[in-house]
Amino acid sequence: MLRSFSLLAVIFLHFCGLDCYKNDLYKNYRLEKLCKADGGKVGLVISDVVSSFYLNSSLVPGETFSCHIEMVVRSSNTGFFVYFEEMYLSEPTISGCTEDFVQFGRDILFVTSHLSRKYCGRMEKVGMSRCDKNRTEHSPILHLDQRIYSEERDREMDIWIRVTLPKDSANAKTLSLVVTPFKKSCTYSDLQYRKCGNTHRCIRKELFCDGQINCATQGNSPQDEKNCSWMGRGLEETSSWKSELPFLEGLIFLFIFALLCVTYVGFKMLRKKKNLKRASLPVREQQDLIQFNASHYQERGTIVPVDGPSCPPLPPPYSQIESPNILPQYSYSNR
């Protein structure tokens, strides 16, 4: 039973681990907590985990929010896809994004070698509708060219964010960025990766048709959310039931683990009870044998002493003695 319990636990943890690992492909960061108060650089080393960054100006004290993030991948064959999921910042002026902006770049040692254009203004959150195997129903016009940025020349990517905080919390400024690591090239032997459309760049296959845009490539239709048979979660549902799924999985795991423990303890108690019953059988059989022997001897008119010293047999009565010359065995003349 103990081996069966261990086997069930290993199997359950295996499947739970696979599902939990799938959920861990997304890691969320709150910029209010991640970024330093003085605007200093924060380093993040990632592997194949999608990083989502969120900002709400109403949660930040002061007048200006400044943040510098340096993201580093471990392989030279890996790049970054950046997708602006949502942005409500100040509109650009004639001089460009001066009040609020998000900018990307790369550096060589301590020298910045490249800077992207500054992103600002309003980008509404677009929900991906359900679609079938052949076509996408009501595919929205995303204008991905205005919402994406990619970095594949360097293993590092810098992100600069500057937001002027409004005094009125009702007019909070928000920002949502999704950074997906991708392979610059992959082959058919890479079973865990899949190409983004006709490009040579690949992302994890679990990221396809999950309701989140991860292939930030040129065009109006996201390649990873195209021709899907179903969607695991939509952009509009990221903060609802999907966010509670790890909690539900934990409850299910605890319930099954407790059930297995109760079953194991019950089996042990039942087995112990059976062993005690088997051990009591010889004692009962011996008592029954003693009682049987006692009743047997009592029926024959013989008293069988159980405890105490043994006594000599009683002398025969005088009526049984035929010869008068024979003296009793226990007379004083025989001593």
VOLUMRO-528652 format. One record per residue (C-alpha): x, y, z; residue number from 1. Coordinates in Angstrom, 2 decimals, m for minus. Layout:
residues N
        x        y        z  num
        X        Y        Z  NUM
...
END
This chain:
residues 335
        x        y        z  num
     0.00     0.00     0.00    1
     2.86     2.35     0.81    2
     4.34     1.81    m2.64    3
     0.97     2.48    m4.27    4
     0.58     5.68    m2.24    5
     4.04     6.87    m3.31    6
     3.30     6.04    m6.94    7
     0.01     7.97    m6.89    8
     1.72    10.96    m5.28    9
     4.47    10.96    m7.91   10
     1.96    10.71   m10.78   11
    m0.17    13.53    m9.37   12
     2.82    15.79    m8.78   13
     4.02    15.05   m12.30   14
     0.80    16.19   m13.96   15
     0.39    19.08   m11.57   16
     3.98    20.10   m12.22   17
     3.38    20.10   m15.97   18
     0.29    22.26   m15.61   19
     1.94    24.57   m13.11   20
     4.95    24.92   m15.38   21
     2.63    25.88   m18.20   22
     1.07    28.59   m16.04   23
     4.54    29.76   m15.03   24
     5.31    30.66   m18.65   25
     3.89    34.07   m17.69   26
     5.48    36.09   m14.91   27
     3.91    39.37   m13.83   28
     5.76    42.40   m12.51   29
     4.35    45.52   m10.89   30
     6.54    48.41   m11.96   31
     5.63    50.34    m8.81   32
     7.41    47.65    m6.77   33
    10.06    46.53    m9.25   34
    11.59    49.89   m10.13   35
    13.87    51.80    m7.79   36
    12.80    55.07    m6.27   37
    15.82    56.91    m7.70   38
    15.26    55.54   m11.22   39
    18.31    53.25   m11.06   40
    18.78    50.24   m13.28   41
    17.09    46.95   m12.39   42
    18.46    43.76   m13.94   43
    16.29    40.78   m14.92   44
    17.70    37.50   m16.21   45
    15.08    35.43   m18.04   46
    15.04    32.13   m19.92   47
    11.85    31.30   m21.84   48
     9.41    33.01   m19.45   49
     7.08    35.72   m20.77   50
     7.40    38.87   m18.65   51
     4.36    41.13   m18.23   52
     4.87    44.63   m16.77   53
     2.05    46.73   m15.32   54
     1.97    50.32   m14.11   55
    m0.74    52.40   m12.43   56
     0.28    55.96   m11.64   57
    m2.21    56.23    m8.77   58
    m0.05    53.77    m6.80   59
     3.13    55.82    m7.16   60
     3.95    58.76    m4.86   61
     5.66    61.92    m6.05   62
     5.46    63.88    m9.27   63
     7.53    61.79   m11.70   64
     8.01    58.06   m12.17   65
    11.30    56.92   m13.74   66
    12.35    53.34   m14.34   67
    15.26    51.62   m16.09   68
    15.07    47.86   m16.69   69
    17.81    45.77   m18.28   70
    16.60    42.37   m19.47   71
    19.18    39.66   m20.21   72
    18.71    36.29   m21.91   73
    21.07    33.37   m21.35   74
    21.47    32.30   m24.97   75
    22.85    34.27   m27.91   76
    20.17    32.60   m30.08   77
    17.41    34.37   m28.13   78
    15.77    37.73   m28.75   79
    12.90    39.82   m27.38   80
     9.39    40.50   m28.66   81
     7.70    43.51   m27.03   82
     3.95    44.07   m27.36   83
     2.08    47.07   m25.95   84
    m1.05    45.48   m24.56   85
    m2.41    48.73   m23.14   86
    m1.15    52.28   m22.71   87
    m2.81    55.44   m21.41   88
    m0.10    58.09   m21.35   89
     0.10    61.70   m22.45   90
    m0.38    62.33   m26.15   91
     2.66    63.31   m28.21   92
     3.27    66.93   m29.08   93
     4.95    68.46   m32.09   94
     8.31    67.66   m30.49   95
     7.26    64.04   m29.88   96
     6.78    62.19   m26.60   97
     8.12    64.71   m24.14   98
     5.97    64.34   m21.01   99
     5.56    60.55   m20.93  100
     7.35    57.88   m22.94  101
     8.59    54.30   m23.16  102
    11.87    53.71   m24.99  103
    14.03    50.69   m25.78  104
    17.73    50.36   m26.54  105
    20.93    48.38   m26.17  106
    24.39    49.28   m24.99  107
    28.00    48.24   m25.24  108
    29.55    48.21   m21.81  109
    28.41    51.57   m20.40  110
    27.74    53.24   m23.74  111
    24.25    53.20   m25.27  112
    24.67    52.03   m28.86  113
    21.03    52.11   m29.96  114
    17.82    53.89   m29.00  115
    14.36    53.17   m30.38  116
    11.70    55.74   m31.00  117
     9.66    56.85   m28.00  118
     6.20    55.35   m27.49  119
     3.41    57.36   m25.87  120
    m0.28    58.20   m26.28  121
    m3.25    55.88   m26.02  122
    m3.44    52.22   m26.99  123
    m6.61    50.50   m25.98  124
    m6.66    46.91   m24.85  125
    m7.92    44.65   m27.64  126
    m9.65    41.40   m26.74  127
    m9.07    38.44   m29.02  128
   m12.36    36.85   m30.10  129
   m12.90    33.12   m30.43  130
   m11.98    31.64   m33.77  131
   m12.16    28.35   m35.63  132
    m9.64    26.23   m37.51  133
   m10.00    28.02   m40.84  134
   m10.46    31.69   m40.08  135
   m10.43    34.25   m37.31  136
   m13.85    35.67   m36.54  137
   m14.02    39.47   m36.33  138
   m10.26    39.85   m36.29  139
    m9.56    43.32   m34.87  140
    m7.35    45.88   m36.56  141
    m4.44    45.97   m34.17  142
    m1.96    48.15   m36.09  143
     0.84    46.00   m34.72  144
     3.47    48.22   m36.31  145
     2.64    50.84   m33.66  146
     2.44    48.38   m30.79  147
     5.57    46.23   m31.18  148
     9.32    46.33   m30.78  149
    11.87    43.54   m31.22  150
    15.49    43.09   m30.21  151
    17.65    40.29   m31.61  152
    21.08    41.84   m32.12  153
    22.06    41.67   m28.47  154
    21.43    39.46   m25.47  155
    20.47    42.54   m23.48  156
    17.59    44.96   m23.92  157
    17.12    48.19   m21.97  158
    13.72    49.69   m21.21  159
    13.32    53.29   m20.07  160
     9.97    54.45   m18.72  161
     9.16    58.02   m17.69  162
     5.70    59.12   m16.57  163
     4.61    62.48   m15.18  164
     2.22    61.66   m12.38  165
    m1.11    63.52   m12.41  166
    m2.29    65.18    m9.22  167
    m5.80    63.81    m9.67  168
    m5.91    60.06    m9.02  169
    m9.09    59.80   m11.12  170
    m6.97    60.43   m14.23  171
    m4.46    57.69   m13.55  172
    m2.01    56.73   m16.25  173
    m1.58    53.03   m16.97  174
     0.81    50.89   m18.95  175
     0.90    47.18   m19.81  176
     3.85    45.58   m21.63  177
     4.35    41.95   m22.65  178
     7.94    40.84   m23.36  179
     8.26    37.40   m24.98  180
    11.65    35.74   m25.50  181
    12.01    34.04   m28.89  182
    14.51    31.84   m30.67  183
    16.15    33.49   m33.64  184
    15.96    30.18   m35.50  185
    14.60    26.72   m34.76  186
    14.38    23.36   m36.50  187
    11.85    20.54   m36.56  188
    13.79    18.83   m33.78  189
    12.84    21.69   m31.42  190
     9.56    20.10   m30.37  191
     8.88    22.73   m27.72  192
     8.99    25.66   m30.18  193
     6.95    26.77   m33.14  194
     7.59    29.38   m35.83  195
     5.77    32.71   m35.84  196
     4.08    32.42   m39.24  197
     6.48    32.57   m42.18  198
     9.30    34.09   m40.13  199
    12.34    32.23   m38.85  200
    11.69    33.29   m35.25  201
    10.07    30.80   m32.87  202
     8.30    30.92   m29.50  203
     7.08    28.24   m27.11  204
     4.24    26.24   m28.66  205
     2.14    26.63   m25.48  206
     1.92    30.36   m26.25  207
    m0.10    29.80   m29.43  208
    m3.86    30.33   m29.23  209
    m3.81    31.33   m25.56  210
    m5.44    34.72   m26.10  211
    m2.22    36.70   m25.58  212
    m0.22    38.18   m28.44  213
     3.35    36.88   m28.26  214
     4.51    36.93   m31.91  215
     5.11    40.68   m32.17  216
     5.81    40.66   m35.91  217
     4.83    43.05   m38.68  218
     1.22    42.97   m39.89  219
    m2.28    43.44   m38.58  220
    m2.92    39.82   m37.61  221
    m0.90    38.19   m34.80  222
     0.62    34.98   m36.06  223
     0.26    33.12   m32.75  224
    m3.47    33.92   m32.45  225
    m4.41    33.11   m36.03  226
    m6.37    30.05   m37.27  227
    m7.00    28.78   m33.75  228
    m9.42    26.01   m32.91  229
    m9.95    27.33   m29.39  230
    m8.48    29.80   m26.97  231
    m7.36    28.88   m23.50  232
    m7.83    32.40   m22.18  233
    m8.69    35.79   m23.59  234
    m7.09    39.14   m23.01  235
   m10.22    40.26   m21.25  236
   m10.04    37.30   m18.85  237
    m6.50    37.65   m17.61  238
    m7.61    39.13   m14.29  239
   m10.65    36.88   m13.71  240
   m10.85    33.09   m13.47  241
    m7.42    32.46   m14.99  242
    m5.69    34.41   m12.24  243
    m7.44    32.18    m9.67  244
    m6.48    28.93   m11.39  245
    m3.23    28.36    m9.39  246
    m5.25    28.82    m6.17  247
    m7.83    26.26    m7.30  248
    m5.08    23.84    m8.30  249
    m3.57    24.21    m4.84  250
    m6.90    23.40    m3.19  251
    m7.38    20.36    m5.40  252
    m3.87    19.17    m4.62  253
    m4.41    19.57    m0.86  254
    m7.73    17.74    m1.05  255
    m6.29    14.79    m2.97  256
    m3.21    14.68    m0.73  257
    m5.39    14.69     2.41  258
    m7.57    11.94     0.92  259
    m4.52     9.81     0.22  260
    m3.21    10.39     3.75  261
    m6.55     9.40     5.31  262
    m6.68     6.29     3.14  263
    m3.14     5.33     4.12  264
    m3.76     5.87     7.86  265
    m7.02     3.91     7.67  266
    m5.25     1.04     5.95  267
    m2.53     1.02     8.61  268
    m5.10     0.96    11.45  269
    m7.07    m1.84     9.78  270
    m3.90    m3.85     9.28  271
    m2.88    m3.32    12.92  272
    m6.32    m4.44    14.09  273
    m6.06    m7.61    12.02  274
    m2.62    m8.37    13.50  275
    m3.96    m7.94    17.05  276
    m6.85   m10.25    16.23  277
    m4.48   m12.88    14.88  278
    m2.28   m12.60    18.00  279
    m5.29   m13.10    20.33  280
    m6.41   m16.34    18.63  281
    m3.76   m18.64    20.27  282
    m4.61   m17.25    23.74  283
    m8.31   m17.86    23.20  284
    m7.63   m21.38    21.89  285
    m5.52   m22.17    24.97  286
    m8.25   m20.89    27.32  287
   m10.86   m22.91    25.46  288
    m8.66   m26.02    25.77  289
    m8.27   m25.52    29.55  290
   m12.00   m25.09    29.99  291
   m12.65   m28.19    27.88  292
   m10.19   m30.29    29.91  293
   m11.65   m29.05    33.22  294
   m15.18   m29.95    32.23  295
   m14.00   m33.31    30.91  296
   m12.33   m34.31    34.18  297
   m15.22   m33.06    36.29  298
   m17.63   m35.29    34.37  299
   m15.49   m38.33    35.25  300
   m15.59   m37.47    39.00  301
   m11.96   m36.48    39.22  302
   m10.80   m33.14    40.53  303
    m7.79   m31.77    38.73  304
    m5.99   m29.23    40.90  305
    m4.64   m26.26    39.03  306
    m2.45   m24.55    41.62  307
    m0.85   m25.58    44.96  308
     1.34   m28.52    46.04  309
     0.41   m32.09    45.10  310
    m1.31   m34.22    47.82  311
    m0.82   m38.00    48.45  312
    m3.68   m40.29    47.49  313
    m6.27   m41.13    50.17  314
    m6.11   m44.59    51.87  315
    m8.64   m47.16    50.70  316
   m11.62   m47.86    52.99  317
   m11.57   m50.85    55.37  318
   m14.42   m52.45    53.52  319
   m12.17   m53.04    50.53  320
    m9.62   m55.00    52.58  321
   m10.36   m58.77    52.36  322
    m7.54   m60.19    54.47  323
    m7.61   m59.35    58.18  324
    m3.85   m59.81    58.36  325
    m3.18   m56.94    56.07  326
    m2.63   m53.81    58.00  327
    m3.66   m50.49    56.60  328
    m1.00   m48.72    54.58  329
    m1.06   m45.68    56.77  330
    m1.16   m47.24    60.25  331
     1.29   m46.33    62.99  332
     2.78   m49.83    62.96  333
     4.22   m49.29    59.49  334
     6.28   m46.32    60.52  335
END
